[in-house]
Amino acid sequence: MRDVIVAGAGGGGAVIAKELAAQGLDVLLLEAGPRFGNLESDWSHFESDANGLFGGYLRFGPADLSRPAWLRDLPQSSLFLQLSGVGGTTNHYQGNSPRAMPGAFAGYQGDDRAAYDTAHLFPFSYRELIPYYEWVEHTLPVETAPMGTKEDVFLRGAQLLGLPVQRSKEITRAACRAQENAILQPSGTAGKTSDPSKLRFPQAKGCTFCGHCGQGCFLPRHAPINLKSKRATSVSYMPMALTADLWSRGGRP
Ligand SMILES: Cc1cc2nc3c(=O)[nH]c(=O)nc-3n(C[C@H](O)[C@H](O)[C@H](O)COP(=O)(O)OP(=O)(O)OC[C@H]3O[C@@H](n4cnc5c(N)ncnc54)[C@H](O)[C@@H]3O)c2cc1C
């Protein structure tokens, strides 16, 4: 008898499994898709394009792409972009992790409150969400994105157009900044060379600026799974869920 059964080891499932098991609950986490156990052979820089636009791994189905996708019942004509497997869609997400606008929450009293969709406010206050944001931002971790020359030029242009630089995580006005994301900052040779032989861990750490963020990230090569650059669930919360007994006293694996 389990306390909790979680269906789907994606961005939501892996997080809730880890947090509940770390609190001492007996959690069973079920995943219908494959386990991508060796990122360096499972991912390429082009697998999203393997079967044409939005094909490849962005579908609900087996790892063997020569086999058809699994059938889904959809309530209306719509397109699902989902990655099936341990880690779920975060394996191929972009890692963008901004905070929501405070005006989208109940109780917002700013002068611009009428500018928001007040018929569909989140039914709790932004302040209540802050501790959750802080916990996730600390855990992934979420940091200001690594910037290259292109981003630097773009942001300087935005400032010339009159957009101030956003310096806090709380967005209250039109502004510009490098995005907040779940990509580890580069260090060592990462970001300083495109020579693959120099982009191996530990010579290179964090983001290598390869530019293939919409794919499963396997860089830096030879990095342990928890130090792959993109903080997909499969390299962050999944290993943490499997070792939940180590994250707090009384936690269970
Ligand atoms: C290309 C792309 C880029 C994105 N970029 C961003 C971004 O930059 N920032 C951001 O915040 N969001 C981004 N998103 C959205 C984000 O990735 C998803 O919202 C998030 O991953 C969804 O998490 P989830 O747990 O709800 O679902 P998923 O992560 O999709 O997990 C669902 C899991 O459940 C499994 N499953 C389904 N049915 C069953 C079943 N019956 N039994 C067992 N297992 C089952 C699936 O195999 C899958 O692994 C992006 C999405 C895409 C497609």
The ligand as an SDF file (V2000), in Angstrom:
LIG
                    3D

 53 58  0  0  0  0  0  0  0  0999 V2000
    9.6330   22.7400  -27.1850 C   0  0  0  0  0  0  0  0  0  0  0  0
    9.1310   23.1810  -25.8140 C   0  0  0  0  0  0  0  0  0  0  0  0
    9.7710   24.2210  -25.1300 C   0  0  0  0  0  0  0  0  0  0  0  0
    9.3250   24.5970  -23.8600 C   0  0  0  0  0  0  0  0  0  0  0  0
   10.0120   25.5940  -23.2060 N   0  0  0  0  0  0  0  0  0  0  0  0
    9.6220   25.9490  -21.9560 C   0  0  0  0  0  0  0  0  0  0  0  0
   10.3620   26.9250  -21.2230 C   0  0  0  0  0  0  0  0  0  0  0  0
   11.3760   27.4510  -21.6940 O   0  0  0  0  0  0  0  0  0  0  0  0
    9.9560   27.2500  -19.9740 N   0  0  0  0  0  0  0  0  0  0  0  0
    8.8370   26.6540  -19.4090 C   0  0  0  0  0  0  0  0  0  0  0  0
    8.5180   26.9960  -18.2630 O   0  0  0  0  0  0  0  0  0  0  0  0
    8.1170   25.7350  -20.0830 N   0  0  0  0  0  0  0  0  0  0  0  0
    8.5020   25.3590  -21.3260 C   0  0  0  0  0  0  0  0  0  0  0  0
    7.8020   24.4030  -21.9960 N   0  0  0  0  0  0  0  0  0  0  0  0
    6.6380   23.8070  -21.3290 C   0  0  0  0  0  0  0  0  0  0  0  0
    7.0830   22.7900  -20.2770 C   0  0  0  0  0  0  0  0  0  0  0  0
    8.1440   21.9970  -20.7730 O   0  0  0  0  0  0  0  0  0  0  0  0
    5.8880   21.9040  -19.8920 C   0  0  0  0  0  0  0  0  0  0  0  0
    4.8180   22.7400  -19.4910 O   0  0  0  0  0  0  0  0  0  0  0  0
    6.2080   20.9540  -18.7410 C   0  0  0  0  0  0  0  0  0  0  0  0
    7.3430   20.1670  -19.0170 O   0  0  0  0  0  0  0  0  0  0  0  0
    4.9860   20.0610  -18.5160 C   0  0  0  0  0  0  0  0  0  0  0  0
    5.2350   19.2450  -17.3790 O   0  0  0  0  0  0  0  0  0  0  0  0
    4.2250   18.0810  -17.0440 P   0  0  0  0  0  0  0  0  0  0  0  0
    4.7910   17.3030  -15.8940 O   0  0  0  0  0  0  0  0  0  0  0  0
    2.8560   18.6430  -16.9350 O   0  0  0  0  0  0  0  0  0  0  0  0
    4.2110   17.1630  -18.3520 O   0  0  0  0  0  0  0  0  0  0  0  0
    5.4000   16.3420  -19.0250 P   0  0  0  0  0  0  0  0  0  0  0  0
    6.7390   16.8960  -18.6340 O   0  0  0  0  0  0  0  0  0  0  0  0
    5.0910   16.2390  -20.4670 O   0  0  0  0  0  0  0  0  0  0  0  0
    5.2920   14.9190  -18.3220 O   0  0  0  0  0  0  0  0  0  0  0  0
    4.2220   14.0350  -18.5360 C   0  0  0  0  0  0  0  0  0  0  0  0
    4.8130   12.6260  -18.4440 C   0  0  0  0  0  0  0  0  0  0  0  0
    3.7310   11.7270  -18.2200 O   0  0  0  0  0  0  0  0  0  0  0  0
    3.9670   10.5410  -18.9640 C   0  0  0  0  0  0  0  0  0  0  0  0
    2.6710    9.9030  -19.1310 N   0  0  0  0  0  0  0  0  0  0  0  0
    1.6170   10.3220  -19.8630 C   0  0  0  0  0  0  0  0  0  0  0  0
    0.5830    9.4680  -19.7190 N   0  0  0  0  0  0  0  0  0  0  0  0
    0.9870    8.5020  -18.8610 C   0  0  0  0  0  0  0  0  0  0  0  0
    0.3600    7.3550  -18.2990 C   0  0  0  0  0  0  0  0  0  0  0  0
   -0.8940    7.0330  -18.6040 N   0  0  0  0  0  0  0  0  0  0  0  0
    1.0780    6.6060  -17.4130 N   0  0  0  0  0  0  0  0  0  0  0  0
    2.3450    6.9270  -17.0970 C   0  0  0  0  0  0  0  0  0  0  0  0
    2.9960    7.9930  -17.5990 N   0  0  0  0  0  0  0  0  0  0  0  0
    2.3200    8.7870  -18.4730 C   0  0  0  0  0  0  0  0  0  0  0  0
    4.6030   11.0310  -20.2410 C   0  0  0  0  0  0  0  0  0  0  0  0
    5.3470    9.9910  -20.8570 O   0  0  0  0  0  0  0  0  0  0  0  0
    5.5020   12.1730  -19.7320 C   0  0  0  0  0  0  0  0  0  0  0  0
    6.8090   11.7140  -19.4320 O   0  0  0  0  0  0  0  0  0  0  0  0
    8.2090   23.9770  -23.2770 C   0  0  0  0  0  0  0  0  0  0  0  0
    7.5520   22.9410  -23.9580 C   0  0  0  0  0  0  0  0  0  0  0  0
    8.0000   22.5550  -25.2090 C   0  0  0  0  0  0  0  0  0  0  0  0
    7.2830   21.4280  -25.9400 C   0  0  0  0  0  0  0  0  0  0  0  0
  1  2  1  0
  2  3  1  0
  2 52  2  0
  3  4  2  0
  4  5  1  0
  4 50  1  0
  5  6  2  0
  6  7  1  0
  6 13  1  0
  7  8  2  0
  7  9  1  0
  9 10  1  0
 10 11  2  0
 10 12  1  0
 12 13  2  0
 13 14  1  0
 14 15  1  0
 14 50  1  0
 15 16  1  0
 16 17  1  0
 16 18  1  0
 18 19  1  0
 18 20  1  0
 20 21  1  0
 20 22  1  0
 22 23  1  0
 23 24  1  0
 24 25  2  0
 24 26  1  0
 24 27  1  0
 27 28  1  0
 28 29  2  0
 28 30  1  0
 28 31  1  0
 31 32  1  0
 32 33  1  0
 33 34  1  0
 33 48  1  0
 34 35  1  0
 35 36  1  0
 35 46  1  0
 36 37  1  0
 36 45  1  0
 37 38  2  0
 38 39  1  0
 39 40  1  0
 39 45  2  0
 40 41  1  0
 40 42  2  0
 42 43  1  0
 43 44  2  0
 44 45  1  0
 46 47  1  0
 46 48  1  0
 48 49  1  0
 50 51  2  0
 51 52  1  0
 52 53  1  0
M  END
$$$$
